[in-house]
Amino acid sequence: MNTFELDRTYIAGTYKRFPVEIVSGKGSLVTDVNGKQYIDMGSGIAVTSFGVADDIWIAAVEEQIHAVQHMSNLYYTAPCARLAQALCEKTGMAKVFFSNSGAEANECAIKAARKWAAERKGPACSTILTLENSFHGRTLTTLSATGQAHYHELFQPLTPGFASFPAGDMAKLKELCAGGTVAAVLIECVQGEGGVVALDPSFTGELAAYLKEQDILLMVDEVQTGNGRSGKMYAYMNYGLEPDVVSTAKGLAGGLPMGATLLSEKLKDVFSYGDHGSTFGGNPVAAAAALSVVGRLTDDFLAEVTRKGELIRDLLRGAPGIEAISGLGLMIGLKTARPAGSVLSACMENGVLCLTAKDKLRLLPALNIPDELIVKAAEIIKEACKA
């Protein structure tokens, strides 16, 4: 059997895969089993931060593999500790818990908020509020936190203790908080799976001020928006927010599974021995990979991310069949006259790999994608968008 047949026979049918088998790549170019080359404008859904087979990333991973590939969290390893230091120094946060994915990072955030609120306000203070149109993961609890009803339909009963409200609706927020049972509000500054929708800064500012006044935690999900994707280290920095908890994953380790939950000074001691854990969390190879990513996210580099994002927007803005452009940095959504799925298929046929999010075409290229590939990909995307 070929790869397609093996996959269909032995892998659970949870993914509607495209009929493309990728076998190799370098940077923002990937090659399929037939030798066809594509410009990768999805980077594994915002994971391969510096593209495929990045030399610096490979060197960091290889060096650590030859030292020790795993050690339980009963012992110290330098990559884990150094990565935590780097994240805290770049954000001003105080402590980090490492896991393996964005859903796990959000699970940790939820546990931290509930434990903090229970100790400070009593066990009845346990509700986590999220925004409608949000997406926070596929575990049962993070699915419950996700503010999109269609994700909930097949998995009842959901984990209790969650409610959602529309972005911008401060009256609804205050109504939900009136009972004194809300521990935290969890937001994405750009709702990625919800259609690449950036929040209004006036709303986030009013939200943050109200939560501070009410002593309710502000938690920011930076799973897709984080690690340079927005043109800042984390997207909340574009909004001037000071979150109590930040969750991240995807691009953090550049292609290896790693999640992280960053805790502010207020919550740095919320967990005691045994309160939480992860067998693979802080794995030294994944941490070494992440250090190779985080160390390159300098102010100058992040300014280039912003410039590249603006270049893509400038090339696509006003093109026939493109009705609107949303997002932040190198996280871009295109509202197209043609159905987004049809545009995606046309792009793939002509050598560009894109994504969709709801009714939009979604672009999440590597942070270091060369300008010449941006220009070439934009021409193919524009042609695909023509009605």
Kinemage of the C-alpha trace (Angstrom):
@kinemage 1
@onewidth
@group {chain A} dominant
@subgroup {mainchain}
@vectorlist {calphas} color= white
{ca met a 1} P 0.000 0.000 0.000
{ca asn a 2} L 1.138 3.564 -0.655
{ca thr a 3} L 1.070 6.274 2.008
{ca phe a 4} L -2.469 7.376 1.149
{ca glu a 5} L -3.764 3.802 1.482
{ca leu a 6} L -1.842 3.124 4.693
{ca asp a 7} L -3.193 6.334 6.206
{ca arg a 8} L -6.800 5.570 5.281
{ca thr a 9} L -6.466 2.013 6.589
{ca tyr a 10} L -4.710 2.577 9.894
{ca ile a 11} L -5.148 6.205 11.018
{ca ala a 12} L -8.325 7.430 12.683
{ca gly a 13} L -10.360 9.436 10.216
{ca thr a 14} L -10.190 12.782 11.983
{ca tyr a 15} L -8.369 14.711 9.251
{ca lys a 16} L -9.697 15.603 5.813
{ca arg a 17} L -6.266 15.523 4.200
{ca phe a 18} L -5.432 17.044 0.838
{ca pro a 19} L -4.094 14.555 -1.765
{ca val a 20} L -0.502 15.708 -1.287
{ca glu a 21} L 2.331 13.784 0.401
{ca ile a 22} L 5.140 16.108 1.467
{ca val a 23} L 8.512 14.376 1.614
{ca ser a 24} L 11.089 17.157 1.988
{ca gly a 25} L 11.646 20.878 2.107
{ca lys a 26} L 13.932 23.776 2.903
{ca gly a 27} L 12.816 27.059 4.359
{ca ser a 28} L 9.466 28.073 2.846
{ca leu a 29} L 9.645 25.596 -0.036
{ca val a 30} L 8.367 22.017 0.333
{ca thr a 31} L 8.362 19.138 -2.154
{ca asp a 32} L 5.820 16.362 -2.616
{ca val a 33} L 6.365 12.712 -3.447
{ca asn a 34} L 6.065 13.483 -7.185
{ca gly a 35} L 8.749 16.164 -7.063
{ca lys a 36} L 6.340 19.117 -7.266
{ca gln a 37} L 7.471 22.130 -5.250
{ca tyr a 38} L 5.189 24.422 -3.244
{ca ile a 39} L 5.559 27.748 -1.435
{ca asp a 40} L 4.442 26.986 2.118
{ca met a 41} L 2.148 29.780 3.322
{ca gly a 42} L 0.826 27.739 6.256
{ca ser a 43} L 3.985 26.588 8.092
{ca gly a 44} L 2.235 23.619 9.665
{ca ile a 45} L -0.487 25.945 11.062
{ca ala a 46} L 1.992 28.467 12.488
{ca val a 47} L 4.451 25.848 13.777
{ca thr a 48} L 7.613 25.887 11.638
{ca ser a 49} L 8.581 29.408 12.695
{ca phe a 50} L 11.793 29.453 10.659
{ca gly a 51} L 10.609 27.148 7.911
{ca val a 52} L 11.417 23.529 7.124
{ca ala a 53} L 14.842 22.020 7.901
{ca asp a 54} L 16.197 25.270 9.348
{ca asp a 55} L 19.949 24.874 9.894
{ca ile a 56} L 20.101 26.587 13.298
{ca trp a 57} L 17.119 24.568 14.549
{ca ile a 58} L 18.620 21.301 13.264
{ca ala a 59} L 21.961 22.015 14.960
{ca ala a 60} L 20.280 22.722 18.309
{ca val a 61} L 18.172 19.555 18.115
{ca glu a 62} L 21.065 17.341 16.999
{ca glu a 63} L 23.366 18.596 19.749
{ca gln a 64} L 20.762 17.842 22.411
{ca ile a 65} L 19.839 14.430 20.962
{ca his a 66} L 23.465 13.366 21.287
{ca ala a 67} L 23.511 14.517 24.920
{ca val a 68} L 20.222 13.291 26.419
{ca gln a 69} L 16.893 13.045 24.611
{ca his a 70} L 14.668 12.823 27.688
{ca met a 71} L 14.868 12.961 31.439
{ca ser a 72} L 11.941 12.899 33.828
{ca asn a 73} L 10.963 16.033 35.694
{ca leu a 74} L 12.355 14.487 38.862
{ca tyr a 75} L 15.712 15.856 37.688
{ca tyr a 76} L 17.049 19.162 36.354
{ca thr a 77} L 17.972 19.762 32.704
{ca ala a 78} L 19.597 22.952 31.448
{ca pro a 79} L 17.536 23.519 28.242
{ca cys a 80} L 14.289 23.534 30.219
{ca ala a 81} L 15.609 26.001 32.804
{ca arg a 82} L 17.228 28.247 30.196
{ca leu a 83} L 14.060 28.354 28.110
{ca ala a 84} L 11.973 29.338 31.121
{ca gln a 85} L 14.455 32.119 31.857
{ca ala a 86} L 14.306 33.381 28.264
{ca leu a 87} L 10.508 33.437 28.221
{ca cys a 88} L 10.287 35.256 31.538
{ca glu a 89} L 12.889 37.817 30.508
{ca lys a 90} L 11.112 38.521 27.218
{ca thr a 91} L 7.673 38.900 28.831
{ca gly a 92} L 8.163 40.031 32.423
{ca met a 93} L 6.284 36.954 33.625
{ca ala a 94} L 7.574 35.148 36.708
{ca lys a 95} L 7.270 31.358 36.246
{ca val a 96} L 6.616 28.851 33.451
{ca phe a 97} L 5.008 25.420 33.272
{ca phe a 98} L 5.926 23.360 30.202
{ca ser a 99} L 3.636 20.887 28.459
{ca asn a 100} L 3.297 19.468 24.942
{ca ser a 101} L 0.532 21.369 23.152
{ca gly a 102} L -1.688 24.402 23.146
{ca ala a 103} L -4.629 22.521 24.627
{ca glu a 104} L -2.442 21.375 27.520
{ca ala a 105} L -1.119 24.891 28.030
{ca asn a 106} L -4.709 26.114 28.270
{ca glu a 107} L -5.633 23.268 30.642
{ca cys a 108} L -2.801 24.432 32.895
{ca ala a 109} L -4.027 28.033 32.685
{ca ile a 110} L -7.531 26.960 33.690
{ca lys a 111} L -6.213 24.929 36.626
{ca ala a 112} L -4.044 27.828 37.763
{ca ala a 113} L -6.966 30.271 37.623
{ca arg a 114} L -9.332 27.989 39.512
{ca lys a 115} L -6.814 27.183 42.231
{ca trp a 116} L -5.884 30.858 42.648
{ca ala a 117} L -9.529 31.945 42.825
{ca ala a 118} L -10.541 29.137 45.190
{ca glu a 119} L -7.787 30.038 47.637
{ca arg a 120} L -8.465 33.775 47.372
{ca lys a 121} L -12.267 33.922 47.046
{ca gly a 122} L -13.582 30.449 47.819
{ca pro a 123} L -14.352 27.302 45.780
{ca ala a 124} L -17.529 28.770 44.251
{ca cys a 125} L -15.376 31.206 42.280
{ca ser a 126} L -14.497 28.862 39.436
{ca thr a 127} L -16.124 30.078 36.210
{ca ile a 128} L -13.882 30.849 33.229
{ca leu a 129} L -15.302 33.252 30.667
{ca thr a 130} L -14.235 33.161 27.020
{ca leu a 131} L -15.297 35.012 23.883
{ca glu a 132} L -17.778 33.787 21.337
{ca asn a 133} L -15.977 32.625 18.177
{ca ser a 134} L -12.940 31.578 20.244
{ca phe a 135} L -10.972 28.343 19.994
{ca his a 136} L -8.916 26.985 22.888
{ca gly a 137} L -8.276 23.307 22.112
{ca arg a 138} L -9.773 19.857 21.614
{ca thr a 139} L -9.505 18.218 25.026
{ca leu a 140} L -12.905 18.001 26.675
{ca thr a 141} L -12.178 20.937 28.982
{ca thr a 142} L -10.615 23.247 26.388
{ca leu a 143} L -13.437 22.304 24.015
{ca ser a 144} L -15.822 23.439 26.754
{ca ala a 145} L -13.919 26.717 26.924
{ca thr a 146} L -14.180 27.193 23.156
{ca gly a 147} L -16.918 29.684 22.300
{ca gln a 148} L -18.250 27.907 19.196
{ca ala a 149} L -21.322 25.729 19.745
{ca his a 150} L -20.759 23.461 16.747
{ca tyr a 151} L -17.625 22.046 18.393
{ca his a 152} L -19.733 21.019 21.395
{ca glu a 153} L -22.518 19.093 19.704
{ca leu a 154} L -21.068 15.567 19.699
{ca phe a 155} L -19.303 15.635 23.065
{ca gln a 156} L -21.915 16.289 25.702
{ca pro a 157} L -21.864 16.596 28.626
{ca leu a 158} L -19.186 19.279 28.563
{ca thr a 159} L -16.940 20.198 31.470
{ca pro a 160} L -18.944 22.671 33.590
{ca gly a 161} L -17.753 26.105 34.648
{ca phe a 162} L -17.479 27.965 31.326
{ca ala a 163} L -19.502 30.696 29.640
{ca ser a 164} L -18.908 32.853 26.569
{ca phe a 165} L -19.874 36.386 25.598
{ca pro a 166} L -19.491 38.428 22.387
{ca ala a 167} L -16.272 40.403 21.944
{ca gly a 168} L -16.990 44.043 22.734
{ca asp a 169} L -20.071 43.349 24.854
{ca met a 170} L -18.992 44.773 28.198
{ca ala a 171} L -22.589 44.785 29.454
{ca lys a 172} L -22.804 41.001 29.011
{ca leu a 173} L -19.419 40.560 30.670
{ca lys a 174} L -20.523 42.557 33.706
{ca glu a 175} L -23.767 40.595 33.873
{ca leu a 176} L -21.829 37.294 33.918
{ca cys a 177} L -19.473 38.635 36.600
{ca ala a 178} L -22.248 39.964 38.836
{ca gly a 179} L -22.619 36.756 40.807
{ca gly a 180} L -19.021 36.759 42.006
{ca thr a 181} L -18.229 33.317 40.607
{ca val a 182} L -15.920 34.337 37.735
{ca ala a 183} L -12.267 33.433 38.308
{ca ala a 184} L -10.818 34.538 34.962
{ca val a 185} L -11.442 35.663 31.409
{ca leu a 186} L -9.500 33.889 28.639
{ca ile a 187} L -9.106 35.659 25.284
{ca glu a 188} L -7.231 35.406 21.988
{ca cys a 189} L -6.100 38.825 20.712
{ca val a 190} L -6.591 37.459 17.195
{ca gln a 191} L -9.166 34.691 16.885
{ca gly a 192} L -7.328 32.373 14.511
{ca glu a 193} L -9.664 29.414 14.060
{ca gly a 194} L -12.541 31.874 14.395
{ca gly a 195} L -11.637 33.570 11.101
{ca val a 196} L -8.434 35.539 11.818
{ca val a 197} L -10.379 38.259 13.626
{ca ala a 198} L -8.329 40.786 15.611
{ca leu a 199} L -9.967 42.207 18.738
{ca asp a 200} L -10.689 45.924 18.980
{ca pro a 201} L -8.040 47.589 21.193
{ca ser a 202} L -10.678 49.775 22.835
{ca phe a 203} L -12.504 46.630 23.970
{ca thr a 204} L -9.383 44.907 25.289
{ca gly a 205} L -8.391 48.040 27.189
{ca glu a 206} L -11.813 48.366 28.807
{ca leu a 207} L -11.860 44.634 29.545
{ca ala a 208} L -8.448 44.692 31.233
{ca ala a 209} L -9.351 47.699 33.374
{ca tyr a 210} L -12.617 46.125 34.530
{ca leu a 211} L -10.988 42.786 35.389
{ca lys a 212} L -8.274 44.523 37.391
{ca glu a 213} L -10.910 46.490 39.295
{ca gln a 214} L -12.833 43.276 40.052
{ca asp a 215} L -9.715 41.218 40.895
{ca ile a 216} L -10.539 38.764 38.087
{ca leu a 217} L -7.665 37.219 36.168
{ca leu a 218} L -6.919 38.147 32.551
{ca met a 219} L -5.561 35.141 30.624
{ca val a 220} L -4.374 35.364 27.014
{ca asp a 221} L -4.253 32.370 24.677
{ca glu a 222} L -1.158 32.892 22.501
{ca val a 223} L -1.081 29.382 21.038
{ca gln a 224} L -1.362 30.567 17.424
{ca thr a 225} L -0.637 34.286 17.836
{ca gly a 226} L 2.523 33.913 19.902
{ca asn a 227} L 6.257 33.558 19.409
{ca gly a 228} L 6.660 36.364 16.917
{ca arg a 229} L 3.645 35.665 14.719
{ca ser a 230} L 2.007 39.065 15.356
{ca gly a 231} L 5.180 41.141 14.954
{ca lys a 232} L 5.649 41.190 18.716
{ca met a 233} L 6.880 38.370 20.937
{ca tyr a 234} L 3.246 37.873 21.951
{ca ala a 235} L 0.162 39.447 20.418
{ca tyr a 236} L -1.039 40.971 23.703
{ca met a 237} L 1.989 43.281 23.519
{ca asn a 238} L 0.378 44.993 20.509
{ca tyr a 239} L -2.523 45.864 22.799
{ca gly a 240} L -0.588 47.089 25.833
{ca leu a 241} L -2.109 44.368 28.023
{ca glu a 242} L -0.562 42.962 31.202
{ca pro a 243} L -2.039 39.457 31.467
{ca asp a 244} L -1.938 37.329 34.590
{ca val a 245} L -1.506 34.096 32.610
{ca val a 246} L -0.307 33.453 29.040
{ca ser a 247} L -0.569 30.135 27.208
{ca thr a 248} L 1.432 29.320 24.089
{ca ala a 249} L 2.579 26.430 21.874
{ca lys a 250} L 2.660 25.888 18.062
{ca gly a 251} L 5.662 27.960 16.869
{ca leu a 252} L 7.457 27.850 20.221
{ca ala a 253} L 9.662 24.846 19.409
{ca gly a 254} L 9.641 25.305 15.642
{ca gly a 255} L 8.207 21.877 14.830
{ca leu a 256} L 8.539 19.788 17.984
{ca pro a 257} L 5.638 19.394 20.442
{ca met a 258} L 5.865 21.985 23.204
{ca gly a 259} L 3.392 24.095 25.144
{ca ala a 260} L 4.053 26.640 27.870
{ca thr a 261} L 1.931 28.417 30.456
{ca leu a 262} L 3.461 31.657 31.729
{ca leu a 263} L 2.448 32.837 35.199
{ca ser a 264} L 2.673 36.424 36.410
{ca glu a 265} L 4.076 37.523 39.752
{ca lys a 266} L 0.539 37.276 41.154
{ca leu a 267} L 0.306 33.557 40.304
{ca lys a 268} L 3.930 32.453 40.416
{ca asp a 269} L 3.385 30.304 43.526
{ca val a 270} L -0.116 29.057 42.708
{ca phe a 271} L 1.097 25.491 42.131
{ca ser a 272} L 2.658 23.349 44.845
{ca tyr a 273} L 4.380 19.971 44.536
{ca gly a 274} L 2.044 17.505 42.822
{ca asp a 275} L -0.580 20.053 41.759
{ca his a 276} L 0.254 19.602 38.091
{ca gly a 277} L 2.659 17.641 35.915
{ca ser a 278} L 3.620 16.416 32.460
{ca thr a 279} L 5.839 13.470 31.566
{ca phe a 280} L 7.220 15.124 28.437
{ca gly a 281} L 6.807 18.743 29.543
{ca gly a 282} L 10.113 20.596 29.250
{ca asn a 283} L 11.669 17.737 27.271
{ca pro a 284} L 15.310 18.770 26.677
{ca val a 285} L 15.225 18.264 22.899
{ca ala a 286} L 12.025 20.286 22.514
{ca ala a 287} L 13.431 22.926 24.874
{ca ala a 288} L 16.678 23.130 22.897
{ca ala a 289} L 14.631 23.571 19.727
{ca ala a 290} L 12.588 26.313 21.390
{ca leu a 291} L 15.710 28.122 22.548
{ca ser a 292} L 16.891 28.212 18.929
{ca val a 293} L 13.589 29.888 18.000
{ca val a 294} L 13.138 32.260 20.940
{ca gly a 295} L 16.751 33.446 20.802
{ca arg a 296} L 16.214 34.784 17.282
{ca leu a 297} L 13.035 36.727 18.076
{ca thr a 298} L 14.856 40.012 18.554
{ca asp a 299} L 13.278 43.449 18.155
{ca asp a 300} L 14.934 43.850 14.748
{ca phe a 301} L 13.676 40.464 13.571
{ca leu a 302} L 10.148 41.141 14.826
{ca ala a 303} L 10.153 44.462 12.962
{ca glu a 304} L 10.858 42.409 9.824
{ca val a 305} L 7.869 40.173 10.598
{ca thr a 306} L 5.694 43.283 10.702
{ca arg a 307} L 7.206 44.534 7.433
{ca lys a 308} L 6.636 41.198 5.683
{ca gly a 309} L 3.045 41.154 6.889
{ca glu a 310} L 2.502 44.633 5.465
{ca leu a 311} L 4.151 43.574 2.205
{ca ile a 312} L 1.643 40.720 1.819
{ca arg a 313} L -1.251 43.077 2.577
{ca asp a 314} L 0.019 45.681 0.109
{ca leu a 315} L 0.346 43.060 -2.628
{ca leu a 316} L -3.161 41.660 -2.066
{ca arg a 317} L -5.177 44.716 -1.026
{ca gly a 318} L -7.792 45.689 -3.602
{ca ala a 319} L -7.067 42.734 -5.892
{ca pro a 320} L -10.086 41.353 -7.802
{ca gly a 321} L -11.915 38.781 -5.697
{ca ile a 322} L -10.344 39.852 -2.379
{ca glu a 323} L -13.037 41.637 -0.368
{ca ala a 324} L -11.242 42.221 2.944
{ca ile a 325} L -7.979 41.481 4.769
{ca ser a 326} L -7.807 40.787 8.511
{ca gly a 327} L -5.282 39.706 11.122
{ca leu a 328} L -2.016 40.954 12.536
{ca gly a 329} L 1.626 40.543 11.471
{ca leu a 330} L 2.114 37.285 9.568
{ca met a 331} L -1.310 36.024 10.624
{ca ile a 332} L -3.527 37.032 7.714
{ca gly a 333} L -7.114 36.287 6.738
{ca leu a 334} L -8.523 36.971 3.272
{ca lys a 335} L -12.277 37.293 2.711
{ca thr a 336} L -12.684 36.151 -0.871
{ca ala a 337} L -15.542 36.403 -3.343
{ca arg a 338} L -15.019 32.772 -4.323
{ca pro a 339} L -15.450 30.119 -1.609
{ca ala a 340} L -12.225 29.901 0.410
{ca gly a 341} L -11.967 26.159 -0.232
{ca ser a 342} L -12.024 26.704 -3.982
{ca val a 343} L -9.346 29.384 -3.720
{ca leu a 344} L -7.203 27.058 -1.598
{ca ser a 345} L -7.490 24.280 -4.185
{ca ala a 346} L -6.506 26.624 -6.992
{ca cys a 347} L -3.509 27.855 -5.018
{ca met a 348} L -2.394 24.293 -4.325
{ca glu a 349} L -2.720 23.360 -7.988
{ca asn a 350} L -0.401 26.246 -8.821
{ca gly a 351} L 2.195 25.607 -6.140
{ca val a 352} L 1.099 27.511 -3.023
{ca leu a 353} L -0.077 25.838 0.204
{ca cys a 354} L -2.591 27.911 2.173
{ca leu a 355} L -5.105 27.306 4.953
{ca thr a 356} L -8.685 28.282 5.647
{ca ala a 357} L -10.429 29.602 8.757
{ca lys a 358} L -14.216 29.662 8.590
{ca asp a 359} L -15.017 31.505 5.328
{ca lys a 360} L -11.550 32.991 4.859
{ca leu a 361} L -8.291 31.986 3.239
{ca arg a 362} L -5.656 31.988 5.993
{ca leu a 363} L -1.948 32.722 5.540
{ca leu a 364} L 0.581 31.780 8.245
{ca pro a 365} L 3.966 31.696 6.481
{ca ala a 366} L 7.291 31.143 8.210
{ca leu a 367} L 8.448 34.267 10.004
{ca asn a 368} L 11.553 34.475 7.812
{ca ile a 369} L 9.918 33.797 4.434
{ca pro a 370} L 11.953 35.630 1.747
{ca asp a 371} L 10.373 38.614 0.012
{ca glu a 372} L 10.733 36.996 -3.402
{ca leu a 373} L 8.591 34.032 -2.309
{ca ile a 374} L 6.025 36.411 -0.817
{ca val a 375} L 5.748 38.204 -4.165
{ca lys a 376} L 5.502 34.945 -6.115
{ca ala a 377} L 2.911 33.470 -3.746
{ca ala a 378} L 0.849 36.685 -3.803
{ca glu a 379} L 0.596 36.544 -7.598
{ca ile a 380} L -0.679 32.957 -7.458
{ca ile a 381} L -3.133 33.820 -4.668
{ca lys a 382} L -4.465 36.832 -6.599
{ca glu a 383} L -5.005 34.711 -9.706
{ca ala a 384} L -6.832 32.081 -7.609
{ca cys a 385} L -9.086 34.701 -6.049
{ca lys a 386} L -10.420 36.020 -9.357
{ca ala a 387} L -14.099 35.158 -9.633
